[in-house]
Amino acid sequence: MIKGTIRLLFQPAEEGGAGASHMINEGVLDDVKAIFGMHVDYRMPTGVIAAHPGPTQAVVCFFEAKIEGRTGRAETPHLNVDPVVAASFAILSLQQLISREDDPLHSQVLSVTYVKGGKALDATPSIVEFGGTLRSLTTEGLYRLQKRVKEVVEGQAAVHRCNGLVKIKGDDYPMYPAVINDEKLHHHVEDVGRRLLGPDKVKPGEKIMAGEDFAFYQQLVPGVMFGIGIRNKEAGSVHSAHNPLFFVDEDVIPIGAALHTAIAESYLGEGTIALPGQELQKPEKKDEDWSPSLSTTETSKRQSTPPSSAGAASPRCCDRRARTLSGAHAGRRKNSGA
């Protein structure tokens, strides 16, 4: 009999919609003590896992900038106020914020991803807009970038007699916190993985500058997000999750389900997957009335897997209350809780 409660999450809106924060508002973390998440990784062979303790994915936000000048004919530039030149200087200056102002040992990203101006070939536009993304492995680093982006854009606009405005997007693109893996739970995942899959199937993870809304859960309870490989050339599973050709090697489903189940059961003190002569580390003794532990598994947009396949391997691992609360979302994110 399981010594506690295992809750499965089926969470929508991971990409940009901060679905985890909405799940939290609905009470999905009530009485939860730990959370485990799994994300497919096309770079590793199917069934191999990798995890990294501490900061592992970035704090992410998006920004939009607008520089306003005065339109006019191209043959009379002295009568115009050119926002194109101002925007060009601003964008180039932004590239120096990380290379000249930040510690080179820190991990930060500032990418301008679009520029919009006029369409005429013989006239200066009145407005130029551009935007992009800011990323850092620390919240403090991101706030510093936000502050300096505003200062640089507004300053360069003023130098060129324009008006500059920067908006950090919030409502439709909320800021995602950093994914920070709990060290004890990280070692627990590695320990279970070595015993269940074999030592050669557990690799050290790496830091990446992608965002992940699993971090919202980790702000409230200790947690780990780790990767599981799906790379299989014969199955065509060789493309990244945001590639239109992305496809999942379905051989990973029973492996991931078994691993999630073993991680949750052993965390609760079952120790059911120890090999002969081996003993799993037991968690510290907890009160009888605490519950539950929880985990999430992410698969693909293109692949709709029934909840029983994406979750635990046995119905006894499922908390029916969690199923009722979150539903069975068959989109990009499959959240199975443990």
matplotlib code that plots the C-alpha trace (Angstrom):
import matplotlib.pyplot as plt

x = [0.0, 1.3, 2.4, 0.9, -0.9, 0.4, -1.3, -1.2, -1.3, -2.7, -1.7, -2.5, -0.9, 2.8, 4.0, 3.5, 0.3, 1.9, -0.5, 1.2, 0.3, -3.3, -3.2, -1.7, -4.5, -6.9, -5.3, -3.3, -0.3, -2.4, -0.6, 2.0, 5.5, 7.5, 7.1, 8.9, 8.7, 9.9, 10.6, 11.4, 14.8, 15.4, 19.2, 19.5, 18.7, 15.3, 15.2, 18.3, 17.7, 19.6, 19.3, 21.1, 20.9, 20.4, 19.5, 18.9, 16.5, 16.2, 14.0, 12.2, 10.3, 9.4, 9.6, 8.3, 9.9, 8.5, 10.6, 8.6, 10.0, 8.5, 7.8, 9.0, 10.3, 13.6, 15.2, 14.8, 16.2, 17.0, 13.3, 12.5, 13.1, 14.3, 13.2, 15.0, 18.4, 17.4, 16.2, 19.3, 21.5, 19.3, 19.4, 23.2, 23.6, 21.5, 23.9, 26.6, 24.5, 25.6, 29.1, 30.2, 28.1, 27.5, 29.9, 31.0, 30.5, 26.8, 24.3, 22.1, 20.4, 19.1, 17.7, 15.9, 13.6, 11.6, 11.7, 8.8, 8.9, 7.4, 7.0, 7.7, 11.0, 11.0, 9.8, 10.9, 8.4, 7.0, 7.4, 9.7, 8.8, 11.0, 10.9, 12.4, 13.2, 15.3, 16.7, 18.8, 19.5, 18.7, 15.8, 18.1, 19.9, 16.6, 15.5, 18.8, 18.4, 14.8, 16.0, 18.9, 16.8, 14.5, 17.3, 19.1, 16.1, 14.8, 18.3, 19.1, 15.8, 16.4, 19.9, 18.2, 15.4, 12.8, 10.6, 11.3, 9.0, 9.6, 6.9, 7.8, 5.0, 3.1, -0.6, -0.3, 3.3, 3.9, 7.5, 8.5, 10.8, 14.0, 13.8, 15.9, 16.2, 16.2, 19.6, 18.2, 15.4, 17.8, 19.9, 16.8, 15.9, 19.4, 19.4, 16.1, 17.1, 20.3, 18.5, 15.6, 17.3, 20.9, 23.9, 24.7, 21.2, 21.7, 23.7, 24.6, 22.2, 23.1, 21.8, 19.8, 18.3, 14.8, 11.9, 9.7, 6.6, 7.3, 9.3, 6.0, 5.5, 9.1, 8.5, 6.2, 7.5, 10.8, 11.0, 13.1, 12.6, 14.7, 15.0, 14.2, 15.6, 13.4, 16.1, 15.5, 16.5, 14.5, 11.3, 12.0, 12.3, 15.3, 13.8, 13.4, 10.0, 9.4, 10.2, 7.2, 8.6, 8.8, 7.7, 8.0, 9.4, 6.5, 8.9, 9.6, 6.1, 6.4, 9.9, 8.8, 5.6, 7.6, 10.2, 7.7, 6.0, 9.2, 10.3, 7.0, 6.7, 10.3, 10.0, 7.0, 9.1, 8.1, 11.6, 9.9, 12.5, 15.7, 17.8, 19.0, 21.6, 20.7, 18.5, 17.0, 17.6, 14.6, 13.2, 13.2, 10.2, 7.1, 3.8, 1.2, -1.3, 0.8, 0.1, 0.7, 3.9, 3.4, 5.1, 4.7, 5.6, 5.8, 5.3, 4.4, 1.9, 1.5, 1.1, -2.1, -1.5, -4.3, -3.8, -3.2, -0.3, 1.3, 0.8, 1.6, 1.8, -0.8, -4.3, -3.5, -1.0, -3.6, -5.4, -8.9, -9.4, -6.5, -7.9, -11.2, -9.5, -7.2, -8.9, -7.1, -5.4, -4.2, -2.0, 1.7, 2.0, 1.0, 1.3, 1.4, 1.8, 3.4]
y = [0.0, 3.4, 5.5, 8.8, 10.2, 10.5, 13.2, 13.4, 16.7, 17.2, 20.8, 23.0, 26.2, 25.6, 27.6, 31.3, 30.9, 30.1, 27.2, 26.1, 29.3, 28.8, 25.3, 26.6, 29.1, 26.1, 24.5, 21.7, 22.1, 22.0, 19.7, 18.8, 18.2, 17.5, 17.7, 15.8, 16.8, 15.1, 16.7, 14.9, 15.6, 14.8, 14.9, 11.9, 8.3, 7.0, 6.0, 8.0, 10.6, 13.7, 16.1, 19.1, 20.3, 24.0, 26.6, 24.8, 26.9, 30.6, 33.4, 34.6, 37.7, 39.5, 43.2, 45.6, 48.9, 51.9, 54.8, 57.7, 60.4, 62.6, 61.4, 63.2, 62.8, 60.9, 63.7, 66.1, 64.3, 67.5, 68.2, 64.8, 63.1, 59.7, 56.8, 54.2, 55.6, 55.9, 52.3, 51.1, 52.7, 51.4, 47.8, 47.9, 49.4, 46.7, 44.1, 45.6, 45.2, 41.6, 41.7, 44.9, 45.2, 41.7, 39.2, 36.9, 33.9, 34.7, 33.3, 35.9, 36.4, 39.5, 38.9, 41.4, 39.2, 41.6, 45.1, 46.9, 50.3, 51.9, 50.4, 53.4, 53.6, 57.4, 58.4, 58.2, 56.4, 58.1, 55.1, 52.0, 49.1, 46.2, 43.6, 40.3, 38.4, 38.7, 35.7, 35.1, 32.3, 34.6, 36.9, 39.7, 39.4, 39.7, 42.8, 44.5, 43.7, 45.1, 48.3, 48.8, 48.0, 50.8, 53.2, 52.4, 52.6, 55.8, 57.3, 56.5, 57.8, 61.1, 61.5, 61.3, 63.7, 60.9, 59.6, 56.0, 53.7, 50.1, 47.8, 44.6, 42.2, 40.7, 39.8, 37.7, 36.7, 36.6, 36.3, 32.8, 32.2, 30.2, 26.4, 25.6, 21.9, 20.8, 19.0, 16.2, 15.4, 15.6, 12.9, 10.9, 10.9, 9.9, 7.1, 5.7, 6.1, 4.1, 1.3, 1.1, 2.0, 1.2, 3.5, 4.0, 5.5, 8.4, 11.4, 14.8, 17.5, 20.9, 24.5, 25.9, 29.3, 28.1, 28.9, 26.4, 27.1, 24.1, 26.8, 28.2, 24.9, 25.0, 28.4, 26.8, 23.2, 21.5, 20.0, 18.6, 18.9, 16.3, 15.3, 11.9, 11.0, 10.3, 10.2, 7.3, 7.8, 4.8, 6.2, 9.7, 11.1, 13.5, 17.0, 19.5, 20.1, 23.4, 21.9, 21.2, 17.7, 16.9, 13.3, 11.3, 7.8, 6.1, 3.5, 6.2, 6.1, 2.9, 3.9, 7.3, 5.9, 3.3, 5.9, 8.4, 5.6, 4.4, 7.9, 8.7, 5.3, 5.3, 8.9, 7.8, 5.0, 2.1, 1.2, -1.2, -1.0, -1.8, -4.5, -7.5, -6.4, -2.8, -0.5, 2.8, 5.9, 6.4, 9.9, 11.5, 10.2, 12.3, 12.7, 10.2, 12.8, 14.6, 14.3, 14.3, 14.2, 15.3, 15.1, 16.2, 14.7, 16.7, 15.2, 16.8, 19.0, 16.5, 13.4, 12.9, 10.2, 9.0, 10.0, 6.4, 6.2, 9.5, 9.0, 6.2, 2.6, 1.4, 2.8, 2.6, 5.5, 7.9, 10.4, 10.7, 14.1, 15.4, 13.9, 15.6, 18.9, 19.1, 17.0, 15.1, 17.7, 16.0, 18.8, 19.6, 19.1, 15.9, 16.3, 13.2, 13.7, 11.6]
z = [0.0, -1.0, 2.1, 1.0, -2.0, -5.6, -7.6, -11.4, -13.2, -16.7, -17.4, -20.5, -21.6, -20.9, -23.9, -23.0, -21.1, -17.7, -17.2, -14.1, -12.3, -13.1, -11.8, -8.6, -8.2, -8.5, -5.5, -7.3, -4.9, -1.7, 0.8, -1.8, -0.5, -3.6, -7.4, -10.2, -13.9, -17.0, -20.4, -23.6, -25.2, -28.8, -28.4, -26.1, -27.1, -26.1, -22.4, -21.3, -18.6, -17.6, -14.7, -13.3, -9.7, -8.9, -11.6, -14.9, -17.0, -17.3, -16.0, -19.2, -20.2, -23.5, -24.4, -27.0, -27.9, -29.9, -31.2, -32.6, -34.8, -37.6, -41.0, -44.2, -47.7, -48.0, -50.1, -47.2, -44.1, -42.4, -42.1, -40.6, -37.3, -38.3, -36.0, -38.2, -37.3, -33.6, -33.6, -35.3, -32.7, -29.9, -31.1, -31.5, -28.1, -26.5, -27.7, -25.4, -22.2, -21.8, -23.4, -21.6, -18.5, -17.2, -15.6, -18.4, -16.0, -15.8, -18.2, -19.9, -23.3, -25.0, -28.4, -30.7, -32.8, -35.0, -36.4, -38.0, -39.7, -42.8, -46.3, -48.5, -50.4, -50.6, -47.1, -43.5, -41.2, -38.2, -35.9, -35.7, -33.4, -32.3, -29.6, -28.4, -25.3, -22.1, -20.2, -17.2, -14.8, -11.9, -11.2, -10.2, -13.5, -15.5, -13.5, -14.3, -18.0, -18.0, -16.3, -18.7, -21.9, -20.9, -20.2, -23.5, -25.8, -24.2, -24.2, -27.8, -28.9, -27.1, -28.6, -32.0, -31.1, -30.9, -28.2, -26.9, -25.0, -23.7, -22.5, -20.6, -21.6, -18.6, -19.1, -22.3, -21.8, -18.1, -16.8, -16.1, -13.0, -13.2, -12.9, -9.8, -9.1, -5.5, -4.8, -2.6, -5.1, -7.9, -6.3, -5.6, -9.3, -10.3, -7.7, -8.9, -12.6, -12.1, -10.4, -12.8, -16.1, -15.4, -14.6, -18.3, -18.8, -16.3, -17.6, -16.2, -17.4, -18.6, -18.1, -20.9, -21.5, -22.4, -20.1, -18.4, -16.3, -14.1, -12.2, -10.8, -8.9, -7.6, -6.1, -3.6, -3.2, -3.8, -7.2, -10.1, -13.8, -15.8, -19.4, -21.0, -24.4, -27.4, -30.1, -32.5, -36.2, -37.3, -35.8, -37.2, -33.7, -34.4, -34.4, -31.6, -29.9, -31.8, -35.2, -37.5, -38.1, -34.4, -33.6, -30.4, -30.3, -28.5, -27.0, -24.4, -22.9, -20.8, -19.8, -18.6, -16.9, -15.0, -14.0, -12.8, -10.8, -9.3, -8.4, -6.6, -4.8, -3.6, -2.4, -0.3, 1.2, -0.9, -2.2, -4.6, -7.4, -5.6, -7.3, -5.3, -2.8, -3.2, -1.1, -2.1, 0.1, 2.2, 2.6, 6.0, 8.1, 7.6, 9.5, 8.5, 7.3, 4.7, 1.1, -1.8, -3.9, -7.5, -10.9, -14.4, -17.8, -21.0, -24.4, -27.8, -29.5, -32.3, -30.1, -28.1, -25.5, -23.2, -19.6, -18.5, -20.9, -19.8, -16.1, -13.8, -14.8, -12.3, -11.6, -7.9, -8.4, -9.5, -7.3, -8.8, -7.3, -9.3, -12.5, -11.9, -11.1, -14.1, -16.7, -19.4, -21.6, -24.8, -26.0, -25.9, -22.2, -20.4, -16.7, -14.7, -11.0, -8.5]

ax = plt.figure().add_subplot(projection="3d")
ax.plot(x, y, z, "-o")
ax.set_aspect("equal")
plt.show()
